[in-house]
Amino acid sequence: MINKPDRLYFIDAMRAWAILMMLQGHFVDGLLDNAFRDTSHLGYNIWLYFRGITAPVFFTVSGFIFTFLLTKGDKTGFSNPRVAKGIKRGLQLVLIGYLLRLNFWGLLVGQIYNTFYLVDVLHCIGLSLLGIIALYVLTEKRKALFPIALLAITILLFIFEPNYSKWVHAYLSQTFANYFTKANGSVFTIFPWFGYATCGAFLSLVFAKFKNAKYLYPIAITTALTLGTGLLFGSSAVFLYLAETTKVQLFADIFFNNYLFIRLGDVLLVFAVFMLFRKFMTNSTLLKMGQSTLSIYVVHYIILYGSFIGVGLYYFLNHSLAPSIIIPGAIAFMVTCTFLALQYEKHKVVIKSTIANALKQGTTLLEPWATFAFKLTKDLFIKLRNATLKLFRLVKD
């Protein structure tokens, strides 16, 4: 059991739950035989619905914990050391997102496949962290604007999603367009998913402001249940009423595809449940899982999708397994990925040190050969240059 006075255990527990949901969701979605994808089956519909909750929870929790730590100290703006750390973390997530889609076999033949340029969850979370930092720095002089900007961005991104989701951004190169449109195959786009991160950031500011209040959790739980239920069951009716009253097509479009506000309701209900049972969520393994979500994600991506070499479980078992194999397989997959990731976290310092030493020794061994190759290339270039000049009679023999 871990005991840190300022640690929000329920947030780490939510991150652990979200990453486990992501693991089983990717496993089942990638390997379940199409014959069993029956939307008339209650069990499959329940799984499908909860799978849809995973990403909104993950983005919201990421924005929550990042902003909670970002604003924790007394220093503000660029003088806050967490700003530099956050920028580094955001760029790291984007880089890892690209590396996981890199295929070494393609590199050997001088080719980078189109899937490398697709945008996934890590890219969007990385950019979301950078976006939150930008808002934090820009509102340094007027701190009250920070939560207002966060909430306004969430609402605007969710409301105008029916409009900007249709844009294909043909004026951009495909590499950059993939961040804004799914037309080329991207799994996630920065909009509207940045909206969940800013929502989480806003919630963290509210939580931090009242963290010492006597009835913080009873009020927070009640509020989350009320707002969550309202968004889940009442938001569509509100947009239908607005569409009929104002005759604005945008409100009608939201009503017919109101997934963003409904999922936000789901997220708030998940918050309420985890806050309600927060006293039972101090298990050390559970908390370590919540703090190691990046490692778990990387391990699962390599095993399932075969990062770097293109050979993973998805390559051999794509849409071919029955539920009798999928269910125990998903459990085994979650356990395996989590175990390997936690072992990496436990020995991370030693592993990084070993890799660094190996690279250093390799550099030392290759240095003489590199020097020889450089000298040989230089001599050949000089001879070729002189021969060319003589050929065109630019110098005398």
DOGU-257484 format. One record per residue (C-alpha): residue number from 1; residue in one letter; x, y, z. Coordinates in nm, 4 decimals. Example, Ala and Ser with C-alpha at 12.3 -4.5 7.8 and 13.67 -1.06 7.14 Angstrom:
// DOGU-257484
{rec 1 A {1.2300 -0.4500 0.7800}};
{rec 2 S {1.3670 -0.1060 0.7140}};
//
This chain:
// DOGU-257484
{rec 1 M {0.0000 0.0000 0.0000}};
{rec 2 I {0.1308 0.3466 -0.0933}};
{rec 3 N {0.0819 0.6446 0.1337}};
{rec 4 K {0.1452 0.9890 -0.0157}};
{rec 5 P {-0.0681 1.2689 0.1297}};
{rec 6 D {-0.1169 1.4685 -0.1917}};
{rec 7 R {-0.1574 1.1747 -0.4281}};
{rec 8 L {-0.4941 1.1382 -0.5973}};
{rec 9 Y {-0.5248 0.7625 -0.5858}};
{rec 10 F {-0.8568 0.7499 -0.7675}};
{rec 11 I {-0.6996 0.9236 -1.0707}};
{rec 12 D {-0.4207 0.6645 -1.0923}};
{rec 13 A {-0.6836 0.3931 -1.0541}};
{rec 14 M {-0.8853 0.5477 -1.3392}};
{rec 15 R {-0.5754 0.5530 -1.5598}};
{rec 16 A {-0.5113 0.1867 -1.4781}};
{rec 17 W {-0.8722 0.0974 -1.5609}};
{rec 18 A {-0.8607 0.2980 -1.8846}};
{rec 19 I {-0.5382 0.1360 -2.0068}};
{rec 20 L {-0.6720 -0.2131 -1.9296}};
{rec 21 M {-0.9913 -0.1297 -2.1173}};
{rec 22 M {-0.7790 -0.0101 -2.4076}};
{rec 23 L {-0.5762 -0.3337 -2.4097}};
{rec 24 Q {-0.8754 -0.5641 -2.4158}};
{rec 25 G {-1.0579 -0.3343 -2.6573}};
{rec 26 H {-0.7768 -0.3422 -2.9125}};
{rec 27 F {-0.7291 -0.7172 -2.8651}};
{rec 28 V {-1.0956 -0.8046 -2.9138}};
{rec 29 D {-1.1537 -0.5558 -3.1956}};
{rec 30 G {-0.8481 -0.6743 -3.3855}};
{rec 31 L {-0.8852 -1.0495 -3.3433}};
{rec 32 L {-1.2581 -1.1286 -3.3017}};
{rec 33 D {-1.4062 -1.3061 -3.6008}};
{rec 34 N {-1.6464 -1.0853 -3.7976}};
{rec 35 A {-1.9125 -1.3535 -3.7686}};
{rec 36 F {-1.9473 -1.2748 -3.3971}};
{rec 37 R {-1.9775 -0.8961 -3.4342}};
{rec 38 D {-2.3514 -0.9048 -3.3831}};
{rec 39 T {-2.4994 -0.5740 -3.2664}};
{rec 40 S {-2.8218 -0.7534 -3.1742}};
{rec 41 H {-2.6335 -0.9483 -2.9057}};
{rec 42 L {-2.6559 -0.7868 -2.5612}};
{rec 43 G {-2.3066 -0.8917 -2.4520}};
{rec 44 Y {-2.1414 -0.7551 -2.7640}};
{rec 45 N {-2.3354 -0.4272 -2.7357}};
{rec 46 I {-2.2258 -0.3820 -2.3739}};
{rec 47 W {-1.8629 -0.4442 -2.4715}};
{rec 48 L {-1.8948 -0.2056 -2.7661}};
{rec 49 Y {-2.0416 0.0692 -2.5483}};
{rec 50 F {-1.7737 0.0436 -2.2814}};
{rec 51 R {-1.5038 0.0357 -2.5474}};
{rec 52 G {-1.6360 0.3710 -2.6648}};
{rec 53 I {-1.5875 0.5138 -2.3144}};
{rec 54 T {-1.2174 0.4225 -2.2977}};
{rec 55 A {-1.0621 0.6964 -2.5117}};
{rec 56 P {-1.2687 0.9845 -2.3640}};
{rec 57 V {-1.1746 0.8704 -2.0120}};
{rec 58 F {-0.8083 0.8373 -2.1070}};
{rec 59 F {-0.7892 1.1837 -2.2636}};
{rec 60 T {-0.9809 1.3467 -1.9783}};
{rec 61 V {-0.7702 1.1816 -1.7093}};
{rec 62 S {-0.4498 1.2709 -1.8968}};
{rec 63 G {-0.5523 1.6365 -1.9065}};
{rec 64 F {-0.6580 1.6221 -1.5408}};
{rec 65 I {-0.3402 1.4789 -1.3906}};
{rec 66 F {-0.1092 1.6810 -1.6176}};
{rec 67 T {-0.2740 2.0134 -1.5298}};
{rec 68 F {-0.3052 1.9228 -1.1622}};
{rec 69 L {0.0719 1.8735 -1.1450}};
{rec 70 L {0.1436 2.1702 -1.3746}};
{rec 71 T {-0.0354 2.4166 -1.1452}};
{rec 72 K {0.0642 2.2555 -0.8179}};
{rec 73 G {0.3635 2.4774 -0.7303}};
{rec 74 D {0.3951 2.8507 -0.6664}};
{rec 75 K {0.5919 2.9308 -0.9831}};
{rec 76 T {0.4060 3.0321 -1.2977}};
{rec 77 G {0.4773 3.0658 -1.6681}};
{rec 78 F {0.8126 2.9521 -1.8023}};
{rec 79 S {0.9649 2.9832 -1.4542}};
{rec 80 N {0.7597 2.6770 -1.3615}};
{rec 81 P {0.9936 2.3774 -1.4145}};
{rec 82 R {0.6956 2.1607 -1.5065}};
{rec 83 V {0.6479 2.3645 -1.8243}};
{rec 84 A {0.9795 2.2441 -1.9672}};
{rec 85 K {0.9080 1.8899 -1.8473}};
{rec 86 G {0.5625 1.9057 -2.0039}};
{rec 87 I {0.6973 2.0245 -2.3386}};
{rec 88 K {0.9506 1.7421 -2.3332}};
{rec 89 R {0.6786 1.4923 -2.2443}};
{rec 90 G {0.4451 1.6131 -2.5179}};
{rec 91 L {0.7134 1.5931 -2.7865}};
{rec 92 Q {0.8195 1.2524 -2.6526}};
{rec 93 L {0.4662 1.1160 -2.6919}};
{rec 94 V {0.4459 1.2394 -3.0515}};
{rec 95 L {0.7860 1.0862 -3.1304}};
{rec 96 I {0.6932 0.7517 -2.9727}};
{rec 97 G {0.3664 0.7581 -3.1661}};
{rec 98 Y {0.5611 0.7778 -3.4914}};
{rec 99 L {0.8239 0.5235 -3.3846}};
{rec 100 L {0.5567 0.2637 -3.3045}};
{rec 101 R {0.4327 0.2934 -3.6635}};
{rec 102 L {0.7809 0.2647 -3.8129}};
{rec 103 N {0.8636 -0.0497 -4.0101}};
{rec 104 F {1.2333 -0.1403 -4.0176}};
{rec 105 W {1.1913 -0.3730 -4.3172}};
{rec 106 G {1.0677 -0.0776 -4.5181}};
{rec 107 L {1.3678 0.1271 -4.4089}};
{rec 108 L {1.6011 -0.1436 -4.5379}};
{rec 109 V {1.4635 -0.0928 -4.8881}};
{rec 110 G {1.4510 0.2850 -4.8466}};
{rec 111 Q {1.0752 0.3112 -4.8055}};
{rec 112 I {0.8512 0.4612 -4.5366}};
{rec 113 Y {0.4996 0.3190 -4.5565}};
{rec 114 N {0.1936 0.5465 -4.5470}};
{rec 115 T {0.0815 0.4013 -4.2115}};
{rec 116 F {0.3810 0.5748 -4.0513}};
{rec 117 Y {0.2163 0.9129 -4.1102}};
{rec 118 L {-0.1197 0.8209 -3.9550}};
{rec 119 V {-0.2099 0.9898 -3.6274}};
{rec 120 D {-0.2977 0.7834 -3.3216}};
{rec 121 V {-0.3777 0.8381 -2.9548}};
{rec 122 L {-0.0187 0.9171 -2.8482}};
{rec 123 H {0.0161 1.1919 -3.1088}};
{rec 124 C {-0.3059 1.3565 -2.9931}};
{rec 125 I {-0.2294 1.3295 -2.6216}};
{rec 126 G {0.1178 1.4724 -2.6826}};
{rec 127 L {-0.0225 1.7689 -2.8756}};
{rec 128 S {-0.2968 1.8106 -2.6153}};
{rec 129 L {-0.0358 1.8498 -2.3407}};
{rec 130 L {0.1460 2.1075 -2.5529}};
{rec 131 G {-0.1836 2.2900 -2.6117}};
{rec 132 I {-0.2597 2.3005 -2.2393}};
{rec 133 I {0.0901 2.4382 -2.1719}};
{rec 134 A {0.0380 2.7070 -2.4374}};
{rec 135 L {-0.2886 2.8162 -2.2734}};
{rec 136 Y {-0.1236 2.8090 -1.9301}};
{rec 137 V {0.1617 3.0339 -2.0433}};
{rec 138 L {-0.0607 3.2717 -2.2409}};
{rec 139 T {-0.2890 3.3281 -1.9403}};
{rec 140 E {-0.0033 3.3685 -1.6907}};
{rec 141 K {-0.0868 3.7352 -1.6231}};
{rec 142 R {-0.4597 3.6665 -1.5921}};
{rec 143 K {-0.4941 3.3319 -1.4181}};
{rec 144 A {-0.8729 3.3494 -1.4162}};
{rec 145 L {-0.8702 3.3174 -1.7963}};
{rec 146 F {-0.7031 2.9749 -1.7853}};
{rec 147 P {-1.0062 2.7742 -1.6642}};
{rec 148 I {-1.2394 2.9870 -1.8784}};
{rec 149 A {-1.0313 2.9152 -2.1891}};
{rec 150 L {-1.0175 2.5427 -2.1107}};
{rec 151 L {-1.3945 2.5126 -2.0657}};
{rec 152 A {-1.4688 2.7316 -2.3689}};
{rec 153 I {-1.2432 2.5206 -2.5938}};
{rec 154 T {-1.4173 2.2011 -2.4810}};
{rec 155 I {-1.7632 2.3404 -2.5525}};
{rec 156 L {-1.6686 2.4974 -2.8875}};
{rec 157 L {-1.4876 2.1872 -3.0142}};
{rec 158 F {-1.7807 1.9655 -2.9200}};
{rec 159 I {-2.0482 2.1952 -3.0641}};
{rec 160 F {-1.8802 2.2645 -3.3982}};
{rec 161 E {-1.7606 1.9050 -3.4565}};
{rec 162 P {-2.0288 1.8369 -3.7230}};
{rec 163 N {-1.8792 2.1202 -3.9298}};
{rec 164 Y {-1.5037 2.0766 -3.9046}};
{rec 165 S {-1.5186 1.6946 -3.9115}};
{rec 166 K {-1.6110 1.7231 -4.2818}};
{rec 167 W {-1.3007 1.9205 -4.3748}};
{rec 168 V {-1.0316 1.7160 -4.5534}};
{rec 169 H {-0.7653 1.9918 -4.5400}};
{rec 170 A {-0.6429 1.9298 -4.8951}};
{rec 171 Y {-0.4271 2.2451 -4.8741}};
{rec 172 L {-0.2012 2.0684 -4.6204}};
{rec 173 S {0.0476 1.7924 -4.6839}};
{rec 174 Q {-0.0927 1.4546 -4.5862}};
{rec 175 T {0.1447 1.4346 -4.2896}};
{rec 176 F {-0.0105 1.7423 -4.1279}};
{rec 177 A {-0.3623 1.6867 -4.2603}};
{rec 178 N {-0.3729 1.3554 -4.0727}};
{rec 179 Y {-0.3866 1.5508 -3.7464}};
{rec 180 F {-0.7176 1.7083 -3.8502}};
{rec 181 T {-0.8972 1.4546 -4.0690}};
{rec 182 K {-0.9618 1.0800 -4.0705}};
{rec 183 A {-0.9969 1.0801 -4.4500}};
{rec 184 N {-0.6494 0.9286 -4.4912}};
{rec 185 G {-0.6904 0.6642 -4.2216}};
{rec 186 S {-0.5924 0.8347 -3.8966}};
{rec 187 V {-0.7443 0.6705 -3.5893}};
{rec 188 F {-0.7627 0.9925 -3.3856}};
{rec 189 T {-0.7478 1.3613 -3.4733}};
{rec 190 I {-0.6462 1.6486 -3.2481}};
{rec 191 F {-0.9988 1.7919 -3.2807}};
{rec 192 P {-1.2282 1.7051 -3.1075}};
{rec 193 W {-1.0103 1.4928 -2.8749}};
{rec 194 F {-0.8269 1.7961 -2.7431}};
{rec 195 G {-1.1649 1.8918 -2.5980}};
{rec 196 Y {-1.1607 1.5991 -2.3549}};
{rec 197 A {-0.8076 1.6906 -2.2424}};
{rec 198 T {-0.9081 2.0535 -2.1809}};
{rec 199 C {-1.2165 1.9329 -1.9946}};
{rec 200 G {-0.9945 1.7209 -1.7703}};
{rec 201 A {-0.7633 2.0191 -1.7210}};
{rec 202 F {-1.0611 2.2357 -1.6195}};
{rec 203 L {-1.1832 1.9718 -1.3727}};
{rec 204 S {-0.8358 1.9531 -1.2171}};
{rec 205 L {-0.8332 2.3305 -1.1566}};
{rec 206 V {-1.1722 2.3114 -0.9861}};
{rec 207 F {-1.0567 2.0134 -0.7816}};
{rec 208 A {-0.7316 2.1868 -0.6810}};
{rec 209 K {-0.9171 2.5034 -0.5769}};
{rec 210 F {-1.1413 2.3152 -0.3365}};
{rec 211 K {-0.9082 2.0283 -0.2423}};
{rec 212 N {-0.9103 2.1276 0.1269}};
{rec 213 A {-1.2868 2.1735 0.1471}};
{rec 214 K {-1.4533 1.9626 0.4161}};
{rec 215 Y {-1.7169 1.8131 0.1882}};
{rec 216 L {-1.5116 1.8023 -0.1310}};
{rec 217 Y {-1.5831 1.4422 -0.2272}};
{rec 218 P {-1.9567 1.4320 -0.1400}};
{rec 219 I {-2.0136 1.7491 -0.3436}};
{rec 220 A {-1.7830 1.6354 -0.6270}};
{rec 221 I {-1.9510 1.2946 -0.6482}};
{rec 222 T {-2.3010 1.4437 -0.6447}};
{rec 223 T {-2.2086 1.7037 -0.9070}};
{rec 224 A {-2.0423 1.4455 -1.1338}};
{rec 225 L {-2.3434 1.2142 -1.1057}};
{rec 226 T {-2.5880 1.4960 -1.1789}};
{rec 227 L {-2.3993 1.6459 -1.4736}};
{rec 228 G {-2.3031 1.3045 -1.6098}};
{rec 229 T {-2.6608 1.1760 -1.6007}};
{rec 230 G {-2.7856 1.4999 -1.7522}};
{rec 231 L {-2.5421 1.4860 -2.0429}};
{rec 232 L {-2.6019 1.1152 -2.0961}};
{rec 233 F {-2.9798 1.1212 -2.1017}};
{rec 234 G {-3.0707 1.4868 -2.1581}};
{rec 235 S {-2.8188 1.6518 -2.3908}};
{rec 236 S {-2.9735 1.5099 -2.7084}};
{rec 237 A {-3.3168 1.6425 -2.6096}};
{rec 238 V {-3.1659 1.9867 -2.5472}};
{rec 239 F {-3.0087 1.9992 -2.8935}};
{rec 240 L {-3.3312 1.8754 -3.0535}};
{rec 241 Y {-3.5195 2.1553 -2.8788}};
{rec 242 L {-3.2603 2.4122 -2.9932}};
{rec 243 A {-3.2801 2.2816 -3.3508}};
{rec 244 E {-3.6598 2.3046 -3.3597}};
{rec 245 T {-3.6648 2.6462 -3.1922}};
{rec 246 T {-3.3812 2.8216 -3.3748}};
{rec 247 K {-3.3931 2.6263 -3.7040}};
{rec 248 V {-3.0108 2.6137 -3.6906}};
{rec 249 Q {-2.8876 2.3078 -3.8794}};
{rec 250 L {-2.5826 2.2717 -3.6544}};
{rec 251 F {-2.7993 2.1787 -3.3550}};
{rec 252 A {-2.9813 1.9195 -3.5645}};
{rec 253 D {-2.6497 1.7707 -3.6766}};
{rec 254 I {-2.5370 1.7420 -3.3134}};
{rec 255 F {-2.8658 1.5748 -3.2194}};
{rec 256 F {-2.8263 1.3077 -3.4875}};
{rec 257 N {-2.4689 1.2274 -3.3823}};
{rec 258 N {-2.4402 1.3426 -3.0221}};
{rec 259 Y {-2.1535 1.1155 -2.9223}};
{rec 260 L {-1.9214 1.3808 -2.7743}};
{rec 261 F {-2.1550 1.5151 -2.5058}};
{rec 262 I {-2.2913 1.1675 -2.4280}};
{rec 263 R {-1.9381 1.0323 -2.3843}};
{rec 264 L {-1.8541 1.3307 -2.1636}};
{rec 265 G {-2.1494 1.2262 -1.9486}};
{rec 266 D {-2.0015 0.8763 -1.9320}};
{rec 267 V {-1.6656 1.0205 -1.8271}};
{rec 268 L {-1.8234 1.2169 -1.5410}};
{rec 269 L {-2.0059 0.9052 -1.4224}};
{rec 270 V {-1.6773 0.7126 -1.4259}};
{rec 271 F {-1.5216 0.9936 -1.2202}};
{rec 272 A {-1.8074 0.9663 -0.9723}};
{rec 273 V {-1.7679 0.5888 -0.9355}};
{rec 274 F {-1.3923 0.6069 -0.8796}};
{rec 275 M {-1.4250 0.8945 -0.6331}};
{rec 276 L {-1.6947 0.7022 -0.4468}};
{rec 277 F {-1.4714 0.3957 -0.4053}};
{rec 278 R {-1.1433 0.5891 -0.3717}};
{rec 279 K {-1.0627 0.4326 -0.0314}};
{rec 280 F {-1.0390 0.0896 -0.1926}};
{rec 281 M {-0.7990 0.2032 -0.4649}};
{rec 282 T {-0.4669 0.2234 -0.2846}};
{rec 283 N {-0.3266 -0.1107 -0.3949}};
{rec 284 S {0.0382 -0.0558 -0.4914}};
{rec 285 T {0.0211 -0.2658 -0.8100}};
{rec 286 L {-0.2922 -0.0869 -0.9284}};
{rec 287 L {-0.1324 0.2538 -0.8690}};
{rec 288 K {0.1892 0.1511 -1.0447}};
{rec 289 M {-0.0192 0.0462 -1.3433}};
{rec 290 G {-0.1826 0.3882 -1.3470}};
{rec 291 Q {0.1599 0.5529 -1.3389}};
{rec 292 S {0.3010 0.3258 -1.6128}};
{rec 293 T {0.0366 0.3649 -1.8819}};
{rec 294 L {0.2854 0.4735 -2.1497}};
{rec 295 S {0.5025 0.1639 -2.1002}};
{rec 296 I {0.1949 -0.0606 -2.1017}};
{rec 297 Y {0.0687 0.1033 -2.4202}};
{rec 298 V {0.4040 0.0619 -2.5975}};
{rec 299 V {0.4330 -0.3052 -2.4966}};
{rec 300 H {0.0779 -0.3828 -2.6097}};
{rec 301 Y {0.1327 -0.2059 -2.9433}};
{rec 302 I {0.4470 -0.4064 -3.0148}};
{rec 303 I {0.2902 -0.7421 -2.9231}};
{rec 304 L {-0.0463 -0.6859 -3.0908}};
{rec 305 Y {0.0430 -0.4833 -3.4010}};
{rec 306 G {0.4084 -0.5809 -3.4457}};
{rec 307 S {0.5754 -0.2405 -3.4335}};
{rec 308 F {0.9145 -0.2151 -3.6046}};
{rec 309 I {0.8940 -0.5519 -3.7826}};
{rec 310 G {0.5261 -0.5593 -3.8824}};
{rec 311 V {0.4677 -0.9028 -3.7285}};
{rec 312 G {0.2373 -0.9247 -3.4276}};
{rec 313 L {-0.0734 -1.1092 -3.3151}};
{rec 314 Y {-0.2810 -0.8996 -3.5538}};
{rec 315 Y {-0.0709 -1.0230 -3.8485}};
{rec 316 F {-0.1469 -1.3913 -3.7744}};
{rec 317 L {-0.4924 -1.3795 -3.6122}};
{rec 318 N {-0.6650 -1.0822 -3.7753}};
{rec 319 H {-1.0453 -1.1189 -3.7262}};
{rec 320 S {-1.0237 -1.4973 -3.6867}};
{rec 321 L {-1.0955 -1.5914 -3.3225}};
{rec 322 A {-1.4162 -1.7075 -3.1567}};
{rec 323 P {-1.5394 -1.5584 -2.8246}};
{rec 324 S {-1.4366 -1.8761 -2.6391}};
{rec 325 I {-1.0751 -1.7938 -2.7268}};
{rec 326 I {-1.1032 -1.4147 -2.7319}};
{rec 327 I {-1.2156 -1.3769 -2.3689}};
{rec 328 P {-0.9353 -1.5778 -2.1990}};
{rec 329 G {-0.6961 -1.4470 -2.4627}};
{rec 330 A {-0.7805 -1.0857 -2.3763}};
{rec 331 I {-0.7245 -1.1559 -2.0063}};
{rec 332 A {-0.3892 -1.3203 -2.0785}};
{rec 333 F {-0.2961 -1.0318 -2.3076}};
{rec 334 M {-0.3713 -0.7718 -2.0381}};
{rec 335 V {-0.1752 -0.9643 -1.7759}};
{rec 336 T {0.1231 -1.0184 -2.0063}};
{rec 337 C {0.1469 -0.6580 -2.1249}};
{rec 338 T {0.1068 -0.5214 -1.7732}};
{rec 339 F {0.3644 -0.7603 -1.6279}};
{rec 340 L {0.6245 -0.6809 -1.8946}};
{rec 341 A {0.5654 -0.3070 -1.8631}};
{rec 342 L {0.5931 -0.3099 -1.4837}};
{rec 343 Q {0.9108 -0.5174 -1.5059}};
{rec 344 Y {1.0517 -0.2587 -1.7454}};
{rec 345 E {0.9569 0.0234 -1.5075}};
{rec 346 K {1.1179 -0.1652 -1.2189}};
{rec 347 H {1.4473 -0.2108 -1.4035}};
{rec 348 K {1.4252 0.0975 -1.6266}};
{rec 349 V {1.7416 0.2609 -1.4967}};
{rec 350 V {1.9481 -0.0543 -1.5478}};
{rec 351 I {1.8004 -0.1176 -1.8940}};
{rec 352 K {1.8667 0.2389 -2.0107}};
{rec 353 S {2.2182 0.2270 -1.8678}};
{rec 354 T {2.2888 -0.1035 -2.0440}};
{rec 355 I {2.1630 0.0308 -2.3762}};
{rec 356 A {2.3670 0.3506 -2.3349}};
{rec 357 N {2.6826 0.1516 -2.2581}};
{rec 358 A {2.6207 -0.0791 -2.5546}};
{rec 359 L {2.5797 0.2186 -2.7864}};
{rec 360 K {2.8940 0.3780 -2.6435}};
{rec 361 Q {3.0970 0.0585 -2.6933}};
{rec 362 G {2.9554 0.0200 -3.0430}};
{rec 363 T {3.0555 0.3756 -3.1239}};
{rec 364 T {3.4058 0.3115 -2.9932}};
{rec 365 L {3.4409 -0.0023 -3.2037}};
{rec 366 L {3.3092 0.1646 -3.5171}};
{rec 367 E {3.5087 0.4852 -3.4791}};
{rec 368 P {3.8286 0.3584 -3.6532}};
{rec 369 W {3.6221 0.2193 -3.9405}};
{rec 370 A {3.4250 0.5440 -3.9666}};
{rec 371 T {3.7501 0.7429 -3.9772}};
{rec 372 F {3.8898 0.5121 -4.2454}};
{rec 373 A {3.5680 0.5345 -4.4508}};
{rec 374 F {3.5671 0.9131 -4.4239}};
{rec 375 K {3.9326 0.9376 -4.5360}};
{rec 376 L {3.8709 0.6975 -4.8247}};
{rec 377 T {3.5602 0.8884 -4.9344}};
{rec 378 K {3.7465 1.2173 -4.9096}};
{rec 379 D {4.0386 1.0889 -5.1206}};
{rec 380 L {3.8037 0.9477 -5.3835}};
{rec 381 F {3.6106 1.2741 -5.3977}};
{rec 382 I {3.9314 1.4762 -5.4471}};
{rec 383 K {4.0508 1.2451 -5.7238}};
{rec 384 L {3.7096 1.2549 -5.8937}};
{rec 385 R {3.7003 1.6336 -5.8708}};
{rec 386 N {4.0501 1.6716 -6.0179}};
{rec 387 A {3.9718 1.4273 -6.2964}};
{rec 388 T {3.6539 1.6195 -6.3813}};
{rec 389 L {3.8363 1.9515 -6.3892}};
{rec 390 K {4.1069 1.8102 -6.6168}};
{rec 391 L {3.8445 1.6581 -6.8423}};
{rec 392 F {3.6909 1.9978 -6.9059}};
{rec 393 R {4.0390 2.1607 -6.9256}};
{rec 394 L {3.9726 2.3827 -6.6259}};
{rec 395 V {4.3180 2.3046 -6.4801}};
{rec 396 K {4.6516 2.2150 -6.6351}};
{rec 397 D {4.7955 1.8655 -6.6159}};
//
